[in-house]
Amino acid sequence: MSALDEDIDRLYRVCIQTGAATLDAVARHLAWTTEATRRRVDRLRALGLIEEVGGRISALPPRGLLRSLAADLESAAEDARRRASEWGSLWQQHREQASYLEVLGSDGAAAAADDELLKSAREEVRALQVGPISVPIRDIAPAIPDGFFNASRRGVRFRVIYGIDILRDPDGLAAVQSCVMAGEDARAFAEIPLNLSIADGKLALITFAGDALNARNAVLVHPSGLLDSLSALFESYWRMASPISPASTRSGGQTSDDDNRRLLAYLNAGLTDEAIARELDVSERTVGRRISRLQDMLGVASRFQLGSQAARRGWV
């Protein structure tokens, strides 16, 4: 209850209007009990707005008191504004810390987060890889991060799905093969939508094109429904993608069943004959001949039918 509530306002107005009056007269005027009137008169007297002399109540000038009250209210308002600002900052900090999204606004921050994700992994890293962001892969010499080899030595399993652009590039393909030789479980899929890494199902990093100042930006995703959805997205692509095996060596010009399976897998993944040839370490003409032989073997007229029949037979 404020110092000047409605009842106090009414009492003070009556005291001004009636002049010096007894407590009972004031009570009758306001239709209050004597006890209620006494409590309010005592409050007004404490505020310095009335005096009581010879059993009569009289109003005193209000200006000094109201100026004092106004100053107190201004001080209280300033204190409220200060607290609102402090509490607002505290609220914002808490909300940011509690948020499951962490936006990284620079290429350096994205690179540091990528490195930290590999260092933090203990069991498994799952990744979708489309290649460099904003820059054609041919303009960048692909490099395998040291964090990959360090994590592999710690026993971390890697499951990675690569887009076609990486496998079409000779240096990119060589980097993929190096990872596979180091124990990575790799697959290929024609259309990968983004670069995504997930460590132990607890932290994900999404990288995407930046602006004129930064080649890429990134978002860290902490445990949340979004992280669960990203994990499910990866598993969906994993089921559709085709395995990438270590580069095989040719022996006497013979084509092994494993080579045929790899060829069909790459064909289903959408790779061109040129990319398949690099993957199998043969010429494009050889790839074409092998595809023709497989079509004849299965009695199909198109590559689409070849893929369908091979899938039905469990060859891919």
C-alpha positions in Angstrom: 0.0 0.0 0.0 1.4 3.4 -1.0 1.8 6.3 1.4 -0.9 8.3 -0.4 -3.6 5.7 -1.2 -7.3 6.5 -2.0 -8.5 6.5 1.6 -5.7 8.9 2.7 -6.5 11.1 -0.3 -10.2 11.3 0.7 -9.4 12.0 4.4 -7.0 14.8 3.6 -9.5 16.4 1.2 -12.2 16.3 3.9 -9.9 17.8 6.4 -9.2 20.7 4.1 -12.9 21.2 3.3 -14.2 21.0 6.9 -11.4 22.9 8.6 -10.9 22.0 12.3 -13.2 19.1 13.2 -13.5 16.4 15.7 -12.6 12.8 14.9 -16.3 11.8 15.2 -17.3 14.5 12.7 -14.8 13.4 10.2 -15.8 9.8 10.6 -19.5 10.6 10.0 -18.6 12.7 7.0 -16.7 9.8 5.4 -19.1 7.1 6.7 -16.2 5.3 8.4 -16.0 3.8 11.8 -14.2 5.7 14.5 -11.5 3.1 14.7 -10.8 3.2 10.9 -10.8 7.0 10.9 -8.3 7.0 13.8 -5.9 4.7 12.0 -5.9 6.9 8.9 -5.7 10.1 10.9 -2.6 8.7 12.6 -1.1 7.9 9.2 -1.7 11.4 7.9 -0.3 13.0 11.1 2.8 10.8 10.7 3.2 12.1 7.1 3.0 15.7 8.4 -0.2 16.5 6.5 -2.5 17.2 9.5 -2.3 18.3 13.1 -4.6 17.4 16.0 -5.0 20.2 18.7 -7.6 20.3 21.4 -9.4 17.2 20.0 -9.8 18.8 16.6 -8.1 17.8 13.3 -6.8 20.4 10.9 -5.0 20.1 7.5 -1.5 21.4 7.0 0.0 22.7 3.7 1.0 19.8 1.4 3.7 21.2 -0.8 6.8 20.3 1.3 5.7 16.8 1.8 4.7 16.2 -1.8 8.1 17.5 -3.0 9.7 15.0 -0.6 7.5 12.2 -1.8 8.2 13.1 -5.4 11.9 13.0 -4.8 11.5 9.5 -3.1 9.5 8.3 -6.0 12.1 9.5 -8.5 14.8 7.8 -6.6 12.7 4.6 -6.5 12.1 4.8 -10.2 15.8 5.2 -11.0 16.5 2.2 -8.8 13.9 0.2 -10.6 15.4 1.2 -14.0 18.9 0.2 -12.8 17.7 -3.1 -11.5 15.7 -3.7 -14.8 18.9 -3.2 -16.7 21.0 -5.4 -14.5 18.4 -8.2 -14.3 17.8 -7.9 -18.1 21.6 -8.5 -18.7 21.6 -11.4 -16.3 18.5 -12.9 -18.0 20.1 -12.6 -21.5 23.3 -14.2 -20.3 21.4 -17.1 -18.8 19.3 -17.6 -21.9 22.4 -17.5 -24.1 24.2 -20.0 -21.9 21.1 -22.3 -21.8 20.5 -22.1 -25.5 21.3 -25.2 -27.6 22.6 -23.1 -30.5 25.9 -21.3 -30.6 26.5 -19.1 -33.6 30.1 -18.8 -34.8 30.5 -15.7 -36.9 33.9 -16.1 -38.4 36.0 -18.6 -40.4 38.5 -18.8 -37.6 35.9 -19.6 -35.0 34.4 -22.3 -37.3 37.9 -23.9 -37.8 38.5 -23.8 -34.1 35.2 -25.4 -33.4 35.9 -28.2 -35.9 39.2 -28.9 -34.3 37.6 -28.9 -30.8 34.9 -31.3 -31.9 37.5 -33.8 -33.1 39.4 -33.5 -29.8 36.3 -34.0 -27.7 35.1 -37.1 -29.5 35.4 -40.3 -27.6 33.4 -42.9 -29.4 32.2 -41.9 -32.9 32.2 -39.0 -35.3 29.6 -39.0 -38.1 29.9 -36.5 -40.9 28.4 -35.3 -44.2 31.0 -33.6 -46.4 30.2 -31.5 -49.5 33.7 -30.1 -49.6 35.0 -26.5 -49.1 32.4 -23.8 -48.5 32.1 -20.9 -51.0 35.3 -22.0 -52.9 35.5 -24.7 -55.7 37.3 -27.7 -54.4 39.7 -27.5 -57.3 41.0 -24.2 -55.9 41.9 -25.8 -52.6 44.4 -28.5 -51.8 42.4 -30.9 -49.7 44.1 -31.5 -46.3 43.2 -34.1 -43.7 43.1 -32.5 -40.3 45.5 -33.8 -37.7 42.5 -34.2 -35.4 41.2 -37.0 -37.5 44.4 -39.1 -37.1 44.6 -38.3 -33.4 41.0 -39.3 -32.8 41.5 -42.5 -34.8 44.4 -43.4 -32.7 42.2 -42.9 -29.6 39.8 -45.5 -31.0 37.2 -43.1 -32.3 35.1 -44.5 -35.2 34.5 -42.3 -38.2 31.5 -42.7 -40.5 31.6 -40.1 -43.3 29.4 -39.6 -46.4 31.0 -37.7 -49.2 29.4 -35.7 -52.0 30.2 -36.2 -55.7 32.4 -33.0 -56.0 34.9 -34.4 -53.5 35.2 -37.7 -55.3 35.4 -36.1 -58.8 38.5 -34.2 -57.7 41.7 -36.3 -57.9 43.2 -34.7 -54.8 39.9 -34.9 -53.0 39.6 -38.6 -53.9 43.1 -39.2 -52.7 42.3 -37.6 -49.4 39.2 -39.8 -49.0 41.2 -42.9 -49.8 43.8 -41.9 -47.2 41.1 -41.6 -44.6 39.6 -45.0 -45.6 43.0 -46.6 -45.4 43.3 -45.2 -41.9 40.1 -46.9 -40.9 37.4 -44.5 -41.8 34.0 -46.1 -42.9 33.2 -43.9 -45.9 30.3 -43.8 -48.3 29.3 -41.7 -51.3 26.0 -40.0 -52.1 25.2 -37.8 -55.1 23.5 -34.9 -53.2 24.8 -33.9 -49.8 23.0 -30.8 -48.5 25.6 -29.4 -46.0 28.8 -30.0 -44.1 27.9 -31.6 -40.8 29.9 -33.3 -38.1 28.4 -35.0 -35.0 30.6 -36.1 -32.1 29.2 -38.9 -29.9 25.7 -37.7 -30.5 26.3 -34.9 -28.0 27.6 -32.0 -30.2 27.1 -31.1 -33.9 28.8 -28.6 -36.1 27.1 -27.2 -39.2 29.2 -25.1 -41.5 27.8 -22.9 -44.3 28.8 -20.1 -46.6 29.8 -16.8 -45.0 30.0 -13.3 -46.3 32.7 -11.1 -47.9 34.7 -11.0 -44.7 34.5 -14.7 -43.7 34.6 -17.7 -46.1 32.4 -19.7 -43.8 30.2 -19.4 -40.7 29.1 -22.1 -38.4 26.6 -23.2 -35.8 27.3 -25.5 -32.9 24.3 -27.5 -31.8 24.2 -28.8 -28.2 21.9 -31.6 -26.9 18.4 -30.8 -28.1 15.6 -31.9 -30.4 17.5 -30.3 -33.3 20.6 -32.4 -32.5 18.5 -35.5 -32.5 17.0 -34.5 -35.9 20.5 -34.0 -37.4 21.5 -37.5 -36.2 18.4 -38.9 -37.8 19.3 -37.0 -41.0 22.7 -38.5 -41.1 21.4 -42.1 -40.6 19.0 -41.6 -43.5 21.8 -40.6 -45.8 23.9 -43.4 -44.5 21.3 -46.0 -45.5 21.1 -44.6 -49.0 24.8 -44.0 -49.6 27.2 -46.4 -51.3 30.3 -47.8 -49.6 33.8 -46.5 -50.6 36.5 -49.2 -50.3 40.3 -48.8 -50.3 41.7 -48.4 -53.8 42.2 -51.8 -55.2 45.1 -53.0 -57.4 44.6 -54.5 -60.8 45.9 -58.0 -61.4 46.3 -59.4 -64.9 43.4 -57.3 -66.3 40.8 -59.5 -64.5 37.8 -57.8 -62.9 37.0 -59.1 -59.4 33.5 -59.3 -57.9 34.5 -56.7 -55.4 35.4 -54.3 -58.3 32.1 -54.9 -59.9 30.3 -54.2 -56.6 32.3 -51.0 -56.1 31.5 -49.9 -59.7 27.8 -50.5 -59.1 27.9 -48.7 -55.8 29.5 -45.6 -57.4 27.1 -45.8 -60.3 24.2 -45.8 -57.8 25.7 -42.9 -56.0 25.6 -40.8 -59.2 29.3 -40.6 -59.9 30.3 -40.0 -63.5 32.3 -42.5 -65.5 35.4 -40.2 -65.0 35.0 -40.2 -61.2 34.4 -43.9 -61.1 37.5 -44.5 -63.3 39.6 -42.5 -60.8 38.1 -44.4 -57.9 38.8 -47.8 -59.5 42.2 -46.7 -60.9 41.2 -47.6 -64.5 40.4 -45.7 -67.7 36.9 -44.3 -68.5 36.8 -46.7 -71.5 37.3 -49.6 -69.1 34.5 -48.4 -66.9 32.2 -48.2 -69.9 33.1 -51.7 -71.0 32.5 -53.1 -67.5 29.1 -51.4 -67.3 28.2 -52.9 -70.8 29.2 -56.4 -69.7 27.2 -56.1 -66.5 24.2 -54.9 -68.5 24.6 -57.9 -70.8 25.0 -60.2 -67.8 21.7 -59.0 -66.3 19.9 -58.6 -69.6 19.1 -54.9 -69.1 19.3 -52.0 -71.5 19.9 -49.0 -69.3 22.1 -48.0 -66.3 19.0 -47.3 -64.3 17.8 -50.9 -64.9 21.3 -52.1 -64.1 21.2 -50.5 -60.7 17.8 -51.8 -59.9 18.6 -55.4 -60.9 21.9 -55.3 -59.0 20.1 -54.0 -55.9 17.5 -56.8 -56.2 20.3 -59.4 -56.4 22.1 -57.9 -53.3 25.1 -56.9 -55.3 25.1 -53.4 -53.8 
